Amino acid sequence: MKDVYKVEGYRTSDTLVESYTTSDALMEALQEVGISYLFCNLGSDHPSMIEAMAKAKVEGKELPKAIICPHESVALSAAQGYAMLSGQAQGVIIHTDVGTQNLGGAVHNAFRARVPVFIFAGETPFTMDGELPGSRNSYVNYLQNVYDQRGILRSYVKWEADIRTGKNVKQLIYRAMQMAKSDPAGPVYLTGAREVLEENVEKLPDSWGEWASIESSSLPPWGVEEIVSALLEARNPLLITSYLGRKTKAASKLIEFCEKLAIPVVEQIPTYVNFPRDHSLHLGYDPNPFIPDADCIIAIDTDVPWVTTQVQPKEECKVYFIDLDPIKEEIPLWHISAVKNYRADAYASLVQLNDALAKRDINEELVQERYHCLAKHHVEQRAAWKQEEKVEGNTITPEWLTACLRNVVDDETIILDETITNTMTVAKHLPRSKAGTMFGSGGTSLGWNGGAAIGIKLADPTKTVVTLTGDGSYLFSVPSSVHWMSRRYQAPFLTVIYNNEGWNATKMNLLKRYPNGIAKQTDSYWVNFDQSADLAKIAEAAGGAYARTVTDPRELPEVLQQAMDEVKSGKSAVVDVRLANISNQIDY
């Protein structure tokens, strides 16, 4: 049957559409499961998928929008950022084994952050002599043929599978997304060879509604009673969290819970806004000063509430761990001594704990006394931090930079932090109080910030997005690809580089182990970027970004304001701020 279809700016002539392939069904299923964007780096394994998208365009059929990503790690970081803001999993399409490997540390971040992402990679054709449509037709089809492509990602995904026949491809997509979205959420990985993707199949109905994800788990009744009783008896309770704010509604329940008993909150390496940082019960980002005196600790939604070589609770302290994975099953060696570990959703648990407290007698005099003491500590702590915000000669300090940033953002601005050694400085001097306005990668692989900013901007184009990054993590982010995409897809954001011209995290870790070693004595660390690149100009060349480099602390407020104005007018901006160099020594 021949038909003529119309597409904006394009007219087909006698376009012949006769087949319905595995790729058609796959793309249709991705639409059915709610994916809006496919962050794509396409290759020789995707002809039938490209054809399926082109066919849908001609037919006016709605499919997820393909976003061209010149680098795979940027694609996955963008999908992660989108999901972190919206809660909706997005798709990533990459090329065989080489594209899979090019995901690099981005898949570690999504896995550790428990963020749902659907990843698809083609497999090398499994026939050589034209036995089936899609058979090998290029030398790359041989070089990209490996024994266990899925094994590359097996340690970093919740689920992985290969399409063996197109007849059940929709079931595989549904199963992948069911696994990705069920808590603890995470990335999933599906592969398929060209022969299978080009297979003609029968069109099947949408049955995604039958594949429900796991419902949120809650505390057992006896667990609620035990925790509440322990808190009511405690003189010095403490709550530690890192990512409770991934569900914004959980943050409001945490406020209610902590106010009832005057429980102080410490955010340990926060990935989200978990608790308003201007609240009197917020005691900062370092739990170590408070742990030795605590007699009851609630560790909720955190992977490492404290480092055991640095601090330990006293023996009689009661520790309760509440998390979707309280014993960290995907970390081979991990231990925090606790009275009880509960596998439970933070929001559901806080609802239960608040309901239980409403039925118990509370020593209000003790609560008020503790609240006033904690509020005083909060005020003194913030006053001490404020004293750090000053200009020291002609050097820009991280504290001064962050204070200047505070004046160009508002409560609705979304901040992405990948400053690494300056993360605590950012948290202290750029406090966020509204849930959903600050994000970290959730993992330890650098380069997340640029792609994540694009994903977050696509998830909500009305938001102003500001990403803060070290010079090392900026280079890891593949800024040329990031800013090409930013302009192509009209996703402007502000990047501020905390540029100390080196890998300060590596240097600091070395000094922890060898505080008086030869490396310190000779100032030799092999981490210095003494001949620093013009980092802002990379973004200007690749994506037309507004680019500035600042060395004078007195110029900083004006430049940041100009950069923000550029972003609000629809153009990305990068401000490379030169801080004190981590070392003047060049290593050879």
N, C-alpha and C positions, 0 to 999 in steps of 0.2 A: 504494500500500500504506500503510495507516494503522497506526501503532504507538503505544503509550503507554510513555514512558521515565520513569525516576526519577532525580532529582538531589537531593543533600542540601538540605533546606529548600525543595524545589520539586517540583511534579508537573505534567507536561504533560497536556493533554487532547486526544487525537486529533491529536497532532502529525504533520503531513504532511511527510515527508522524501523527495523524489522525485529531486532533481537532484544532480549532482556537478559543481561548477564549477571554473574556474581557481583561484579562491581556496581551495577545498577542497584541491586538489592542491598549491598553493603552501604552505599551512600544514602539510600532510602531509610535504612535502619538507623543510621547516625542522626538523621533528621527526627525520626520517631522518638529516640531516647532523649532529645532535648539539647543536643549540641548545636550551638549557634555559629561557632567558628572552627575552622580546620587550619591550624598553623602548619603550613606545608613547605617542605623542601623536597621537591619531586625529582624522580630519576627514571632510569630505564625500566624499572619494575612497575611503573604506574600508568602505562598507556591506556589500559581499559578504564582506569579510574578517571583519568582526564577526559576520556571519551564520554563517560557517564555524566560528568559535570557539564560538559559541553552540550550533551543531549538534553539534560534537564534545563539548561539555559534557553535552548531553542524552544522547548516545550512549555516554558514558563512554569516549570515545576520547582517548588521551593526546596532547597537543600542548604546545609550549613555553608556559610561564606568562606571561601578559600582565601587565606592570608599568605602571601608569598614571604618566606623567611629565608634570607640568604645564609643563615647559619642555624643549625639544628638546636644548639643549646639555647639560643634566643627564642626559638619556637616553643620549646618546652617551658622556659621561664615565663613566657607570655601566657601560655595556657594555665600555668600555676597561679600567676597574678590574677587572671580573670576569675578563676575558681575561688581564690581567697577572698575576693571582695563580694562576689555574687553568690557563692555557694553552689554554682552550676559547673559541672565538669565540662571541659572542652577537649577538642581533638588535636592530635599532632600526627602528621604524616611524614615519614622519613624514608630514606633510601637504603635498602638492604643492610649488610653488615657495616658498611662504612658510615652511613647515616646514623645507625644505631650507636656506633662508637662515638660519633661526634656529639651525641647528647651529653657526653661527659658527666661532670658533676651535677648537672641540672636534674638528672633523674634521682640522684642522692637527695637533693633538696626536697623534691616533691614527695619522696618516700618518707623521709624523716619528718616532714611537716604534716604528713597525713592528709595530703591534698589529692582529690580524685582527678585523674587525667587519663584519657584514652589515647594510646600510642599505637599507630599502625606502621609496619614496615613490610615492604615487599621481600620476598625470598627469591633467590636465583632460580630461573627456569630449570625444571628437573628433566627436560628432554633436550636432545641435541640435534636431531635430524629432521625437525619439522613434523614429528609425529602428531603433535597437538597444536592448536592455535596458541601463540605465546611462546613457542619453543625458542631456544637460544638463537640469537642473530647478531651477536657482538662479542668481541673478545672480553669485555668487562663481565659478561655473564659467566665466564670461567673464573676470573680472578676474584670475583665476589662470592664464590661458592665455598662456604665453610661448613665444618661438621656440626656446629651447634650455635647457630646465630642467636637463638633465644637465651642461651646460656650467658651471653654477654650481660643481659639485664636481670637474670634470674634472682640475684640477691637484692634487687632494688624495686621489684614490683610485687603486687599482691597476687597476681594471676598472670599466666602467659599461655598462649595456645597458638596453633597453626590451623589455617583453613584447609581442610582436606577435601571438601566438596562444597560447591556453592549452594547445594540444596538445603544446608542448615546454617548458612552464613548469618541470617538474622538471629538465630538462637545464640550464636557465638557473640554477636554484638550485645545482645540483651544480657547474656551471662557476664560479659566483660564489665558492663556498666553497673550491673547489680553488685559485683564484687568491688568495683572502684568506689561506689557510693556508700557501701555498708561500713559502718564504723568498726575498727579504725579504718578510715578511708585511705586511698592511695592510688598510685598509677597502675595501669594494667597494660599489657603488651600483646598485640595480635599480629601475626604474620600471614602472608599468603603469596604463593608463586603466581607467575603470569598465567600459566595454563589454567589454574583454578579460577583466577579472577576473570578470565575470558569465557568461562563455561556458560553455556545457555541454561537458564534455570526457569522454573515456574514462579510467577509472581505470587507472593504470600501476603496475607493481611497483616496489619499492625497489631501485634499482641504484646507490646511492651508493658501494658498495664498489668499483665499477669506476673511480672518479674519484680516483686516488691523487694526493696532492700531491708536490712535488719532494722527493727525498731530500736530506739534508744533504750539502753539498760539502766536500771536504777539500783539503789542500795537495798539490801535485805532489811526488813523491819528491825531485826535485832542489831544490825549494824548502825542504823540510824540512832537507836537508843544508846548504844555504847558510845558513839561519837559525841552525842549531845551530853551525856552524863560526864564524860571526860572533860568537855569544855566548861561545863558548869562548875566543876571542881577546880579548874585551872586558875592559877594566879597570873601566869604569863603565857597565854596562848599565842600562837603565831601561825599565819597562813602564807604559804609560798606557792606561786603559780607562774607559768610561762606562757600558756596559750589558751587559757580558759575563754578569752575573748574571741576565739574563732567563731563562736556563736554569740552574737551581740546581746541576745536576751539573757545569756548566762551572766554577763557583767552586771546587769541591774539586780539580779538575784543575789550576787555576791555582795553588793553594797548593803542590801537588806540584811543579809546574814551577819556580816561583820559589825554592822551598827547595833544589832541586838545585844551583842556580847562585848563590844569594843575589842575586836580582834584586829591586830595590825596586819597589814598586807605588804609583802615584799615580792616584787616581780623579778624573778631570776632569769636573765637573758630573755626579755619578753619578745614574743613574735607578734603579738597583738596588743591592743589596749585592753587590759584585763580589769582594771580598777582605775577610777579617776585619779590622776596623778596630783591634783590639787586638793584631794580629800585629806582630812586630818588623820585618817588611819593609814594613809599611804606612807610607808617608811623607806622608800627608795628601792634600790636594785641590788643590794648586797646583803644576803641573809646572815653572813658570818658573825656580825656583831650581836645578833639577837638569838642565835641558836643556843649558845651555852647556857643562857638563863631560862629558856623556854621549858615549860613543863607539859605542854601539849602542842604538837605541830600537825597541821593539816596540809599535806602536800597534794595539790589538786591540779591536774593537767600540767604536768611538768616532767621532763625527762631526767634532769639532774638538779634536784632541789638544793643540794650542796655537794661540794667535792670533799670526799672523806679524808683526803690527805691534808686538807686545810682546816676543817672543823668537824666536830662530832657533837650531837646532843648529849646531855647528861644521861646517865644510865636509867634514871627513873622517868625520863621524859617519854610520854606516849605519842608515838608517831602513827598517823593514819594516812595511807596513800590511796587516793581516788583518781582513777585514770581509765581510759579505754583500754590501755595495755599497761597495767600497774607493775608488771615485772619485766617489761621491755623484752618481749619474746624474740625480737629481731636483733637484739644486741647480745653477742655471745657471752660477754662477761659484764655483769651489772649487778649491783646490790646496794640497797638502802635499807638499813634495819628498821622494821616497822612492826607495830602491834598487829595490824591487819592491812592487807592489800585488797582493795575493792575494785573490780572491773565494772565501772559505771560511768554514765554520762554526767558531766559536770552540772549542766542545767537541771536535769532530772534529780540529781542528788541534792542540789541546793533547794529545790522546791520541797523535797522531803524534809530536809533539815530545818527549813524555816517553819514548815507546818508543825514539826515536832516541838520546836522552841516556843511556838505560840501556846502550847498546852502545858508548859513547864513553868515553875516558879523561878524567877530570875532575881538574883541579888542586885537590884538596881543601884544600890549605893556603891557596891564594888565595881560595877560596870561604869558608872559615872566617874569614879575616881581613876579608873584605868584610862578612860577616854580622855580625860583632861591631861593626864600625864603623857599620853601618846600624842595628843594635839600639840603640846608644848614641844615635844621632841621634833615633831614635824616642822614646826615653825623655825626652830633653831637649825635644823638640818637645811632647810631651804635658804635661810639667811646666810649660812656658811657657803652654800653653792653660789649664791648671788655675788659674794665677794670675789669669786674666781672670774667674773665677767669684766675684764678690764684690758685695756691696751697696754702692752709692755714695749715701749719704744717703737721701733718700726716692724716688730714681729706680730704676725696674726696668730693668736692662740686659738685652739679649737673651741674654747669657751666663748671667746669674743665672737667668732664666726657664728656659733650656734645662737647666741643672743641676738645678733643682727638678723639671722633668719627668722627668729621669733616675731620680728616686727613686720615681716612681709607675708606671713601666712595667717590664716584665720582658723577658727574651730572646725570648719568643714574641709579644709585642705587635707589631702591624703599624703602622708609622709611614708616613704620607703627608706629603711635604714640598712645600709651595708657598709658602714664606716669601720667596722671591726674594732680596732683598738680605740676608736672614739665613740663606740656605741653607748657607753655609760655617760659620756659627756653629752651626747645628743639627748639621751633619756632625761638627764637632769635639767638641761637648759632649754629644751624644746618640749615641755610636758604636754601630753595629749590627755584630754579628759573625756572625749567622746568616743565610744566604741566604734570600731570600723574606720578609724582615721590614722592608724599606724600599722605597718607590717614589716616583718623581717622574713628572711628566707626560710627559717625553720630548720635549716641544715647547716653544713659547714663548708660547702663548696662555693667559691667566690665567682662573681659574675652574674648573679641573679637579677640585680637591680634594674638594668636597662630593659630587658625583655618583660620583666614583671610590670614595669611602668606602662608599657604599651598595652599589656593585657588588662590592667586595671582601668586605663583610660577607655579602652573599648567596652569594658563592662559597664562603665557609667561615664559617658562623655561630658556630663555636666560638672564633674568634679575637677578641681585643680590638683594636679599630681606633682609632687616634688620628691625626687630621689636623691639621697645623700650617700656618697660613696667615697671610699679611699681611692687613691690613684691606682693601687694594685687591682682592686676589684673593678674599677672602671675599665682597665685594659682587658681583664678577664671577660667582661661583658660583651665583647666584640662590638664596640661603639659604632663602627662603620655600618654594620648590619642593622643595629638598633635604630640609628638615625635615618638610614634609608627607609626603613619601615615607618618610622614616625611621620615622615613627610608624605610617603605614599598613601598611608591610611588615615591621615589627618588626626593624629594622636599626639598632640604637643604636650610636653612636660618640661619641668625644670630639673636640671642635674647640677648639683653642687659637689665639687670634688674637694675632699679634705686631703690635700696633697702634701704629704711629708716626704715625698721623693724616696719611697722605699717600702719594704715589707716590715713594718714595725712589729707586727704580731710575732714574726719569726725571731726577731731580735729580743723581744721581751721574754719569750719562752726560753730562749737560750740563757738569758740572765737569771731566770728562776733556777735553772739547773747548775749554772757555773757563774755565780755572782762575782767571783774574783778570778775568773779564768783568763787564759791567754787571749781569747777573742776580745774580752773587755779591755785588757791591758794594751792591746795593739789596735783597738777599734777596727777589727776585721770580722765582718759578719756575712759578707756576700749577699747582702739584701738591699744595697743602695742603688737608687736610680739617679745618680748625680748628674747625668746628662739627660735631664727630663725632656720628654717630647712635649710639643705644644698640643696638649690633650684636647683642649676645647676646639681647636681647628679641625680635628678629625671629624667631629660632629658637623661642623660648618661645611666641610668639603663633601661629606657623605649625604647630608640631609638638609643643608641650608640653615642650620641652627644658628641662633645668635650666640656668638662665642666671645668670651672675655677671660682674661687672666688677671688676677689681682694679687699684688704683693704689698700694697700699702693699706694698713688697717683703717685709715681714715676714709679711703675710697669705697670700702666694702658696703656700707649701707646703701649708697646710691646705686652701685652696680647691681646689687641683689634686687633692688626695687625695679630697675630698668629691665632686668632679666625676667622678673615676674610679669611685668607689663607686656613683654614680648610674648610670653606664654599665653596670657589671657587674650591676646590678639590673634592667636592661632599658630604661633611659631615656637618650636622647641628652643630651649636655651641651655647653654652649658657654661658654668662659671668655675674656672679652675683656680682655686684659692691656695696660694703657696703658704704653707705653715712652716714652722721650724723644721729644717732638714734633720732626719734621724741620725745622720752622721756626715761628717765632712771627709771621711776616709774613702778612697777608691780602692777596691779590692782587686788584685790581679792573681 
